[in-house]
Each structure stands twice: as structure tokens, then as C-alpha cells.
Amino acid sequence: MTGVAWYDTSGKGWLRDILVLLHLPYTGWHLSYVVIGAAMALRLDWGVLGWTVLAFFLALGIGGHSLDELNGRPLRTTRPAWQLWLAAALSIAGAVAIGVFIGLKETIWILPCIIFGGFIVFAYNLELGPKRFFHRDEWFGVAWGAFPAITAYLAQAYTISPEIVFVAGACLLYSMAQRKLSTQARFWRRKVESMDGYYYLVGDGPVVPHTLGYGTRYKITRRAIIGPAELGLKLMTWTVTLAAIGLVLTHI
């Protein structure tokens, strides 16, 4: 089991760096929250939805992930730091510009979202705050779960409703579950170089390794540890994507 994530490629060079930096499955996951939030509105403006999706793709898919890679190179890319800073600056500036455009054209209540979004993309990905305060599970849930859904709804409906609050809460919890599973998988992929040991099933032999002459033993592998978490992440990715598609189709 190689690579820094289950969607990593076996290639090298700039193409691999770009693909792994974009985190395409997870970026699509969180853009689905944008679609879900917008689809909760009674009337859907497809143009505004398109601009909102683009803004979050720039801020999260490019900007946030570029900043994250600057903080310790977790994806092991070879892009120079200045390229990552440039990509982050241009993409986040583009997202802010789109937000201002939507705010001035549609509703002024988008502007507080721009301020929060511009702050949290730096605070979370650069792990700012005392004891990395803004890099916790709950902030991930707020920034990449609840926030996209509420912002997209606000851009469509110009207000906040009880319905979107509950949906945003679901997006927050779903994102926190994603981060828990992803953190587990990333640790074993990126931090553990090797392991040595065995486990025993109840009723299939001894439960301690010093009596290996009896029963069946199974070798502990990284695949056995990571596999269930990553399968869950794959299924969750398709779940939220299909939910977004189904909800937005109700407006056709």
C-alpha cells in the first residue's frame, strides 16, 4: 500500500503533484455541500450556483490545499514554495472577488461569509492559533461542512431558515466523521514505515503471542488497518455526491 492517500497516483513530477494537491474526491465531496445548500432554497439560480461552486473550488480545492502543503509537505510534492504561495494567493483572491460580485449583485449578507472564509482558509490550513486551535475537528466541520452549505443557501435565498441550519449541522457532523477516518488512514500511510506482529480471533486459538504452537495467527498489515477506514471514505464520498445530484435535480 503506497502513496500518501488512496487517490494518490503512481506517477511523478508536476502532473502527480497537481492531482494529489487537488484532492479531487474530497474536493468534490465538499463542493457537494455547496450544491446541497443551494438546492435547499425554494428557487434555484443556476448562474449563482455555478459562481458559488467555482469560488469554493478556488478557495478550498486550490487555495486551502496549497497552504496545507506549505505546512510540512504532507503530500510530498516537489513544487517550489513560491508556486504554492502564488497558487494560494491567486485562487483565494479569485474566490473573494467572486464572493464580492455575488454579494453586491444578490445579497449583502454574503460579505460576512467572505470575511469568515478568507480567515478560516488560512487559519485552518496553516494551523494557526494557540495549540493549533483552528486545526481541530470541529473547525474542519464548520469550515468545510456547514459553511459551504449555509453560504450557498444564503446566496440563493438571501436569508437563513431552520431547514438549512439542520442541513448544515448534518454537513458539519459528516465532515467531522470524514476527518476522523482520514486522520486514521493518513497516520498509517504517512507516519508508519513498518510493523511486525500478529493477532488472533476469539475461539480460533490463543489470544497472546507466547503460545504460538496452537491455533491460527494472522499477520498485522497496514492494509488491514487502513482498508476499512478508506473504504468508508470512498462510500461516503459517493453518498454525499449522489445526494447533491438528487437534490439539485429537483429544481429541473
Secondary structure, DSSP 4 states (H G I P E B T S, - for coil): --SSSTT--S--SHHHHHHHHHTHHHHHHHHHHHHHHHHTSSS--HHHHHHHHHHHIIIIIIIIHHHHHHTT-TT-----HHHHHHHHHHHHHHHHHHHHHHHHHT-TTHHHHHHHHHHHHHHHHTT-SGGGGGGSHHHHHIIIIIHHHHHHHHHHHSS--HHHHHHHHHHHHHHHHHHHHHHHHHHHHHT------EE--TTSS-SSGGGTTSS--EE--HHHHHHHHHHHHHHHHHHHHHHHHHHHHTT-
